[in-house]
Amino acid sequence: MGVHWDTVEATMLADGSATLTIRYLHMTNKGESITGIGTGTQMAANQRGIARVTGEGTMWTSSPRLSHLNGGRWKVEGEVNTIKETVEVRGDFDISTVS
């Protein structure tokens, strides 16, 4: 649990898709911060205004308790409803990639 903020820069392409640069900050309920950066893709919206989105990147923290997350990978996938202007994404964290 905690609070999550993110910023997504989108470069729209002629076919209606977009390339994404994703940055986030997550604050745990204990006041520890986790930051991440990555890239993604948003596909062109279908007839119902739904666009599939995927992204992946790396995360870091200065928290000694969470230091095992440093260099870990994250992935997200979800949907953007361009008509209702809503976004729903689900994420996975993979710390097995950390050496």
ABEGO torsion letter per residue (X at the ends): XEBBBBBBBBBBBAAGBBBBBBBBBBBBAAGBBBBBBBBBBBBBBBAAGBBBBBBBBBBBBABAAAAAABGBBBBBBEBBBAAAGBBBBBBBBBAAABX
